[in-house]
Amino acid sequence: MAHMEKETGVTMTDRTFRNILDRMDYVYRRPKHDLTPLQDKEAKQHAEETLETLKKKPKAAKSTYSLWTKRL
């Protein structure tokens, strides 16, 4: 908003600016940061394989033992 005001001399509220963009079918939001180029491809692949292996393991059975219900 400040840049537009400095360049054009036109002052408007954020809401007005968003309404104008909406009428023009534009979307105004912060960019999403993508760290994909910075990732180690081999380490990522290894982590994904490890995760898949862990997902396939059978879940441990729930214990029915309780200290609170045991008689002394």
Secondary structure, DSSP 8 states (H G I E B T S, - for coil): -HHHHHHH-----HHHHHHHHHHTT----------GGGS-HHHHHHHHHHHHHHHHS---------TTT---
